[in-house]
Amino acid sequence: MSITVYYSSVSGSREVKQHQSEILQFLDAKKIKYFAVDIAGSGDLKEEMRKKVGNPSAMPPQVFNGDKYCGVSLI
């Protein structure tokens, strides 16, 4: 399985930026390979993330293991 992290490189929320950073740092520290998807530049990627989560208002970060939703966004 592959880990996918949906995140946004452009966020007005300090809390979102911090949470995203913590997730990526954790994965790096554990040497877990992952694919980071920046939704900031594409409305299509944001919609893809929200569809996969099953919530039309889901915000990044969101984590998936293959097609399995692992959750994450605390906001």
C-alpha positions as semicolon CSV with decimal commas, in nm:
position;residue;x (nm);y (nm);z (nm)
1;M;0,000;0,000;0,000
2;S;0,108;0,357;-0,053
3;I;0,047;0,649;0,180
4;T;-0,100;0,963;0,025
5;V;-0,115;1,292;0,213
6;Y;-0,335;1,567;0,076
7;Y;-0,210;1,905;0,198
8;S;-0,218;2,272;0,097
9;S;0,097;2,476;0,048
10;V;-0,119;2,789;0,074
11;S;-0,321;2,818;0,392
12;G;-0,434;3,115;0,596
13;S;-0,460;2,898;0,904
14;R;-0,154;2,865;1,124
15;E;-0,312;2,558;1,284
16;V;-0,354;2,382;0,948
17;K;0,008;2,459;0,851
18;Q;0,132;2,323;1,186
19;H;-0,078;2,008;1,162
20;Q;0,039;1,939;0,807
21;S;0,401;1,990;0,911
22;E;0,365;1,752;1,206
23;I;0,220;1,476;0,987
24;L;0,492;1,504;0,724
25;Q;0,766;1,521;0,990
26;F;0,627;1,209;1,158
27;L;0,625;1,015;0,832
28;D;0,978;1,133;0,751
29;A;1,105;1,045;1,100
30;K;0,961;0,693;1,074
31;K;1,104;0,663;0,720
32;I;0,757;0,594;0,584
33;K;0,737;0,661;0,213
34;Y;0,445;0,875;0,108
35;F;0,311;1,073;-0,183
36;A;0,226;1,436;-0,101
37;V;-0,055;1,594;-0,305
38;D;-0,074;1,973;-0,291
39;I;-0,436;2,075;-0,345
40;A;-0,359;2,450;-0,346
41;G;-0,312;2,477;-0,720
42;S;-0,601;2,261;-0,833
43;G;-0,970;2,267;-0,752
44;D;-0,988;1,922;-0,911
45;L;-0,745;1,779;-0,654
46;K;-0,941;1,942;-0,370
47;E;-1,262;1,785;-0,502
48;E;-1,087;1,448;-0,541
49;M;-0,974;1,466;-0,177
50;R;-1,321;1,562;-0,055
51;K;-1,485;1,287;-0,259
52;K;-1,245;1,026;-0,118
53;V;-1,309;1,152;0,238
54;G;-1,684;1,156;0,182
55;N;-1,721;1,510;0,314
56;P;-1,780;1,802;0,074
57;S;-1,622;2,047;0,319
58;A;-1,316;1,842;0,425
59;M;-0,998;2,042;0,473
60;P;-0,636;1,932;0,449
61;P;-0,444;1,751;0,573
62;Q;-0,604;1,417;0,490
63;V;-0,422;1,083;0,485
64;F;-0,493;0,765;0,291
65;N;-0,329;0,424;0,293
66;G;-0,402;0,310;-0,060
67;D;-0,777;0,364;-0,093
68;K;-0,837;0,340;0,283
69;Y;-0,914;0,672;0,448
70;C;-0,707;0,721;0,764
71;G;-0,848;1,059;0,859
72;V;-0,655;1,344;1,016
73;S;-0,794;1,693;0,974
74;L;-0,875;1,816;1,324
75;I;-1,028;2,143;1,215
